[in-house]
Amino acid sequence: MFRPCFVLPRHSIHCVLHPPLPPCINRDSRDSSRGDRVRSASCLSVAQSLSGGSEPGGRKKMDAEQESRWAAAQAIGVGEDLVPAALRHLEFLAAVDRRRWLYEGPLLHRAIRRYKACWLPLLAKHNEAAVADEPLVVPLDCEWIWHCHRLNPTRYIKDCKRLYGRMLDSKNVRSSIHAKSKDQSEKVWTELYPGEPFELEYTSPSDDSVYVDDGTAGGISYDLISAVKRQSTFVYQVGTPNMHDRRFLEDALARYKGFLYLIKMNQEKGMNLFRVPTYDVDLMWHTHQLNSVAYCNDMLCLLGKVLEHDDTDDDRAEGKKLDTGFSGTTEQFENSFGVRYWKAGAMYRGSLPSPVTSIPQIFSTSEDDSVSGADKAEKHLTILETTVVELHLQIVDIKNLPSSIPEKSVYVWFTKTKPDAFIRDGGRLDISTKTGKSIGAGFQCEPTGDLILTVMIDQAYFGASSSSKKPEPLGKVSISVEELTQHDSKLSFERWFELKTCGAYAGSPPVSLRVAASCTVPRQAPHVLGMVNVKPCSLKACLLPHSIKDQNMSSWTRFVYDCGTELIRLQIREHKAKSGMALTRELVGVTKSSKQPLQLAEFTENKWSFNNSNSSITLDLKPSKDGCINELKYDNKLIKLYKGRRLAYELKCCSQHTDDTAAVTAVKFSAEHPYGKAVALVDTESEFISVDEDWFLLPWIAISFLFLNSIGKDGAKLIEGAMAQKAETVEPDTTVVSQTVKGGAAGATAGSAQCGACGTAGCGDMVMASDKAGHASYGSSVTASDKVADSKCGGCGSGCGGGCGVSVVTMSYKNGHASCGIVAGGENGHVESAGCGSGCGGSCGGNMVIESSKEGNTESGGCGSGCGGGGCGSMAIEGSKAGIAKSSGCGSGCGGGCSGMVVEGSKNGHAKSGGCGSGCGGGCGGMLIEHSKTSCTKSSGCGSGCGGGCGSMVMEGSKTGFAKSGGCGSGCGGGCGSGCGGGCGAMVIEGSKIGFAKSGGCGSGCGGGCGGMVMEGSKMRHAKSGGCGSGCGAGCGGGCGGMVMEGSKMSHAKSGGCGSGCGAGCGGGCGGMVMEGSKMSHAKSGGCGSGCGGMLNTAS
């Protein structure tokens, strides 16, 4: 399983060469507004001349030429040490971002007036003769406008020349955020501009009180307001930990020099090409331009001209100038130098998240103590720290292939020796030089273990003469992820690796593989925890009505990591006070190390107050003007809670799901983040939490639990989407625990996501990492192949709550279509997720995995209109050679959580979970098939109004086992009552070689599970399952006439049809049938009434 990273191309900045300029200190520049200053063109002649030969000798010559060009590029002189300058540059940008009133509005206009009328005249005086004994300090607002002005060097030179006769230099000038003292500069400022403050603050008036020199202010023609707007988005793109790492910046400087070399090479060939930098290169370019004199001199020395920085084009659509420019730059860079242009951490991050407020929070101190206030309980937490990197992997070339192997038949399968929280299996990568496509895989992983690259031979290319269609390994190589990410590494490499050949090719000459890899700086991954509701149950309690059980049975909610490790479990306790009848409520938690429950919060005065802090959660969550529903106050910081996914958790796919009411985001405000930083998320539909900062982990666990379990003034839960109660296990005279984890924890992330065709939040997240169109999001899996991967997202009806169909990531070049479901490792995988009906609550029928299957066909359950949400038809098929599976379809009004199913380790496994009828309460038909060689299983279908908990079933260890659990009729309450007993026909088959099983018969009126039948191993057999009598009412719960046949040579089978009255809204599972392995087979499934929620007839 993968969590892919953000690997997106494109940038909005390109370069333009201007005609030769005389010495830039005292000469004018040409007008950059000429109509012919940019021409979009491909680099055909350059690309063709650098293509190189395919023979080893030609390749060696090409490598030598590329190395020579790279060395020449690195010899380009730069008049400033750009690495430390870039770090100062980033620090300045962060300071401006804490003052976003400088991005727009009245204070921006005042800052521009101050820059024109005050700063430039003062700087001109200082350039002539120092006005202070120490470096002149520039006010931050003026520095920001000056910064934007200098990033168009030709316009800056022109404006300075017009006003002052020369270009104004930044020599002997200090930024206000780096200056040790501002005293002398403030004194000079006050003398020149009395009444005008040295620093402009958010509380400063926006009137025209500034001293204005009309002649100076009117001499600048550049549109500074538009320039500021463009640069404000750049701050977001470079505001990552990678950009602050010296190793990353040193490589960025080398790449920037390579970028300049391309400009020089194009100029010498007379080509005016549209060249687009990546963001690491652009950061260095910006930093270089901020030293205006040095930049001008360097460009005149290199090009004889000033290289303009034009960032006005931001249309990233395919085929547009920016898109073709980036593609051309990538091609020319890679052909010229033999190194990849794409780089992890250097690509476009997507659009800027929508802010939660435009008003900054002001704090008296910049210190952030990060104390949560639950010290005693926190000491008992065993927090699992996970480190993550984003890695970009590309197979560039292969050489010395045996002559008998067609070049197009080979590809690479990559895996990891130490599966981790982000990557479990692997994926396929084609070889770029053989396909003509620059294809790479971008994904997240822990910086441990090795990547194993296995070169595979696709036998399909050998035609009919091939004895086997199974891909054959040629050899493999191991690459250390730890070495790539350790402190003394460069975070990237591109080199040849010699394969260790195997099999029939063990004695062949060594084959070499050229691999390019880059990674981001390791960082701590967010804590992602699933919520598991556990409830003790006895036989006596199981017979009680649900209303009584809910009132009297105490339950715990466990918070567990993806690996299953429990961090803590929480419970709300009620007890009478010692003084009388008054009830008190408290929130307690238990960890493995705590000997007794620890109180975390207490309910008093209509609010939950947390221990050892002044924070509380009220039961009246009314949003404020900015949408905040609650505030938590700590020393030197403030936590505000907002409904929906905000800031870093925002889903950027479309506007349809901007208001995700099932989620709550915690946003931290501090001196460092006056506009807020998202630090935690709870998704009440998927039932997981994500926390970015350790200090907030326990408080957020408590808050999330209260959101899911506390009742507000109106009798509803504080946040809708609380966990559905799962099936209870009945054991006589003992207390047992039944538990379930709903999907969501494994795929949770802070990254923005893309939706699939249905456009819903979380529906069909998709990644395509290629040289043409890269869209990236955090998801759960990757298919790194463009051979055969056909996937289709189930269309979600109107009102879909989102979360349907967990993501597919397809790292293919062009015609890869993927959406709902997870496809990992399938060579020929076809996946179709469920389509959710109108009003679907979300998280339905998409939690699906096909893993390591050669040919896997899978369809998740479709949810009917009004499906209550989460977890319907979750399914996994693992390790199967040919696995066909379908999860349950849920009928109209299904409560969610039906028919969880796992097929594991089977060679030929066919499984179908029970479909739930209209009004099913959820939790029906849980099923597990494990380690069976040939297993065919169908779980119970529940009738209309079923209360849940029916027909759980386990099969294990059988060589050939067939089982069907009892189905429950209409109105089944989930308990064992007269009429239909909940869980009728529950059955276990274990260890049988040939097993025949039929579920227990149910009493009169039983709506489902009737006539269950299995036939196996017969040569000539005919079978017909029992049909349900008339009166099998509307919303028939499926499972009527369910049948499985396997292994027969001549078999005829007909499933039981549902009797008259099997009405609309059938839960899908009526007449469900699987036939496998038959030479001549005829099968007919039972017919369902209109509105059947889903059905599978498969004959392989």
URURHU-V586800 format. One record per helix or strand of 3 or more residues. SS is the DSSP state (A for helix, B for strand). FROM is the first residue (numbers start at 0). LEN is the number of residues. If there is no record, write none. Layout:
# URURHU-V586800
SS,FROM,LEN
SS,FROM,LEN
This chain:
# URURHU-V586800
B,13,4
A,43,6
A,55,19
A,81,16
A,99,3
A,105,23
B,135,3
A,139,11
A,152,12
B,172,3
A,182,10
A,213,4
A,223,15
A,240,4
A,245,23
A,278,12
A,291,11
B,306,4
A,320,17
A,374,4
B,386,13
A,406,3
B,409,7
B,426,3
A,431,4
B,440,5
B,449,8
A,458,7
B,471,9
A,480,5
B,491,7
A,502,3
B,511,8
B,526,11
A,538,4
A,545,7
B,554,6
B,565,11
B,582,8
B,597,7
B,606,4
B,615,3
B,627,7
B,636,7
A,646,3
A,654,3
B,662,7
B,676,7
B,687,4
A,693,16
B,735,3
B,787,5
B,821,3
B,827,5
B,847,4
B,854,5
B,874,4
B,881,5
B,900,4
B,907,5
B,926,4
B,933,5
B,952,4
B,959,5
B,987,3
B,1012,4
B,1019,5
B,1042,4
B,1049,5
B,1072,4
B,1079,5
B,1096,3
